[in-house]
Amino acid sequence: MTYPRDAPAAVASDGSPADDDSAGALRDLIARPLTSESVPRIIPAPAERAWINVTDQRFVRRCLPLTVANQSGWWILNPVPFQVTWMGRDRTEDLVIEAPGPARPLASSHFGYGIVTFSIPYLFRTPPGYGLLVRGPANLPKDGIQPLEGIVETDWIAATFTMNWRVTRPFDPIPFAVDEPICMIVPQRRGELEEFDPRVAPLDGDAELASRYGSWLTSRNDFIRDLPHTARGAAAWQKDYFQGRDVDGTRHVDDHCVRRTLRPFARVDEE
């Protein structure tokens, strides 16, 4: 499966990704299923979270960085319902996995230590120089269990990978429902983090940034001070970051992101 693309990704002579400023150019993200049974669905990660929707007037939904992070990848969904119980010891047999029907869940006990291992039945392919961050669904905590993360070089490896969760509370059964996300995949360019030159510098070394920060801080303090006396509606929250501007209305970028629109995996037939 792959999503449609308008043009191939640009690749330098050494096989690494090249800069490509052409409008509409897309990069391949290919998932090749290895079985016809209990194949998990893959969907763009949605913006919504049930726990956010039940907060007072959905105030958490107004945190744009959190909402964009929610959508920053694709979910792999659990195809078979089951529950897992950790008996608190380190052996593989101390993790008990139970399914209500004849279908076999993707989960198994492989490492011990209360770790649930999901075998993902796809071979993924990314462009040269790109791999996948394999992690739990963003901002979707699950009681009693914690997703672990890994980075897989899916531009060359001819093997599957696993998604692992570690149970944090023994003896309590933890259910996984059908179509519950068990994994989130996020393409990453290899070596990109190493290109950054991190350093700590005094704020007064950038007078323009210091001035903008001072204006924001004054505005934020005034907002917090007046909030108890303001009706808690949509008009009561500050929208500057959401609208991609400073408190004085100045905009600094043309590609401010308020929502991601990731393409779904579309089934294709290859000759």
HUZICOR-V150214 format. One record per residue. N is the residue number from 1. RES is the residue in one small letter. SS is DSSP state (~ for helix, > for strand, _ for the rest). D_LAST is the distance of its C-alpha to the last C-alpha in whole Angstrom. Layout:
# HUZICOR-V150214
N & RES & SS & D_LAST
N & RES & SS & D_LAST
This chain:
# HUZICOR-V150214
1 & m & _ & 14
2 & t & > & 14
3 & y & _ & 17
4 & p & _ & 16
5 & r & _ & 17
6 & d & _ & 19
7 & a & _ & 19
8 & p & _ & 18
9 & a & _ & 21
10 & a & _ & 24
11 & v & > & 24
12 & a & _ & 27
13 & s & _ & 28
14 & d & _ & 29
15 & g & _ & 25
16 & s & _ & 27
17 & p & > & 27
18 & a & _ & 28
19 & d & _ & 30
20 & d & _ & 28
21 & d & _ & 31
22 & s & _ & 28
23 & a & _ & 28
24 & g & _ & 25
25 & a & _ & 23
26 & l & _ & 21
27 & r & _ & 20
28 & d & _ & 17
29 & l & > & 18
30 & i & > & 16
31 & a & > & 16
32 & r & > & 15
33 & p & > & 17
34 & l & _ & 18
35 & t & _ & 19
36 & s & _ & 19
37 & e & _ & 23
38 & s & _ & 25
39 & v & _ & 22
40 & p & _ & 24
41 & r & _ & 23
42 & i & > & 23
43 & i & > & 25
44 & p & > & 27
45 & a & _ & 30
46 & p & _ & 33
47 & a & _ & 36
48 & e & _ & 38
49 & r & _ & 40
50 & a & ~ & 42
51 & w & ~ & 45
52 & i & ~ & 45
53 & n & ~ & 45
54 & v & _ & 49
55 & t & _ & 50
56 & d & ~ & 53
57 & q & ~ & 52
58 & r & ~ & 49
59 & f & ~ & 50
60 & v & ~ & 48
61 & r & ~ & 45
62 & r & ~ & 47
63 & c & _ & 46
64 & l & ~ & 43
65 & p & ~ & 42
66 & l & ~ & 42
67 & t & ~ & 40
68 & v & ~ & 37
69 & a & ~ & 37
70 & n & ~ & 36
71 & q & _ & 33
72 & s & _ & 32
73 & g & _ & 29
74 & w & > & 27
75 & w & > & 28
76 & i & > & 27
77 & l & > & 28
78 & n & _ & 30
79 & p & _ & 29
80 & v & _ & 32
81 & p & _ & 35
82 & f & > & 38
83 & q & > & 41
84 & v & > & 42
85 & t & > & 45
86 & w & > & 47
87 & m & _ & 50
88 & g & _ & 51
89 & r & _ & 51
90 & d & _ & 48
91 & r & _ & 47
92 & t & ~ & 43
93 & e & ~ & 45
94 & d & ~ & 47
95 & l & > & 44
96 & v & > & 43
97 & i & > & 40
98 & e & > & 41
99 & a & _ & 38
100 & p & _ & 40
101 & g & _ & 37
102 & p & _ & 35
103 & a & _ & 32
104 & r & _ & 32
105 & p & _ & 32
106 & l & _ & 30
107 & a & > & 33
108 & s & > & 35
109 & s & _ & 38
110 & h & _ & 37
111 & f & _ & 40
112 & g & _ & 43
113 & y & _ & 45
114 & g & _ & 44
115 & i & > & 41
116 & v & > & 38
117 & t & > & 34
118 & f & > & 31
119 & s & > & 28
120 & i & _ & 25
121 & p & _ & 22
122 & y & > & 20
123 & l & > & 18
124 & f & > & 19
125 & r & > & 18
126 & t & > & 20
127 & p & _ & 20
128 & p & _ & 23
129 & g & _ & 26
130 & y & > & 25
131 & g & > & 26
132 & l & > & 27
133 & l & > & 30
134 & v & > & 30
135 & r & > & 33
136 & g & _ & 35
137 & p & _ & 34
138 & a & _ & 37
139 & n & _ & 40
140 & l & _ & 40
141 & p & _ & 42
142 & k & > & 42
143 & d & _ & 46
144 & g & _ & 46
145 & i & > & 43
146 & q & > & 42
147 & p & > & 38
148 & l & _ & 38
149 & e & _ & 35
150 & g & > & 33
151 & i & > & 31
152 & v & > & 28
153 & e & _ & 26
154 & t & _ & 23
155 & d & _ & 22
156 & w & _ & 22
157 & i & _ & 23
158 & a & _ & 21
159 & a & _ & 23
160 & t & _ & 24
161 & f & _ & 27
162 & t & > & 29
163 & m & > & 31
164 & n & > & 35
165 & w & > & 38
166 & r & > & 42
167 & v & > & 44
168 & t & _ & 47
169 & r & _ & 50
170 & p & _ & 50
171 & f & _ & 51
172 & d & _ & 50
173 & p & _ & 46
174 & i & > & 44
175 & p & > & 41
176 & f & > & 37
177 & a & _ & 36
178 & v & _ & 33
179 & d & _ & 31
180 & e & _ & 34
181 & p & > & 32
182 & i & > & 32
183 & c & > & 30
184 & m & > & 30
185 & i & > & 27
186 & v & > & 28
187 & p & > & 27
188 & q & > & 29
189 & r & > & 29
190 & r & _ & 31
191 & g & _ & 34
192 & e & _ & 35
193 & l & ~ & 38
194 & e & ~ & 39
195 & e & ~ & 40
196 & f & _ & 42
197 & d & _ & 46
198 & p & _ & 48
199 & r & _ & 51
200 & v & _ & 54
201 & a & _ & 56
202 & p & _ & 59
203 & l & ~ & 59
204 & d & ~ & 61
205 & g & ~ & 60
206 & d & _ & 57
207 & a & ~ & 60
208 & e & ~ & 58
209 & l & ~ & 56
210 & a & ~ & 59
211 & s & ~ & 60
212 & r & ~ & 57
213 & y & ~ & 57
214 & g & ~ & 61
215 & s & ~ & 60
216 & w & ~ & 57
217 & l & ~ & 60
218 & t & ~ & 63
219 & s & ~ & 60
220 & r & ~ & 59
221 & n & ~ & 62
222 & d & ~ & 64
223 & f & ~ & 61
224 & i & ~ & 61
225 & r & ~ & 65
226 & d & ~ & 65
227 & l & ~ & 62
228 & p & _ & 65
229 & h & _ & 66
230 & t & _ & 63
231 & a & _ & 62
232 & r & _ & 58
233 & g & _ & 56
234 & a & ~ & 53
235 & a & ~ & 56
236 & a & ~ & 57
237 & w & _ & 54
238 & q & _ & 54
239 & k & _ & 51
240 & d & _ & 51
241 & y & _ & 48
242 & f & _ & 46
243 & q & _ & 46
244 & g & _ & 46
245 & r & _ & 49
246 & d & _ & 53
247 & v & _ & 56
248 & d & _ & 57
249 & g & _ & 54
250 & t & _ & 52
251 & r & _ & 49
252 & h & _ & 47
253 & v & _ & 43
254 & d & _ & 41
255 & d & _ & 38
256 & h & _ & 40
257 & c & _ & 38
258 & v & _ & 39
259 & r & _ & 36
260 & r & _ & 32
261 & t & _ & 29
262 & l & _ & 26
263 & r & _ & 23
264 & p & _ & 22
265 & f & _ & 19
266 & a & > & 16
267 & r & _ & 13
268 & v & _ & 10
269 & d & _ & 7
270 & e & _ & 4
271 & e & _ & 0
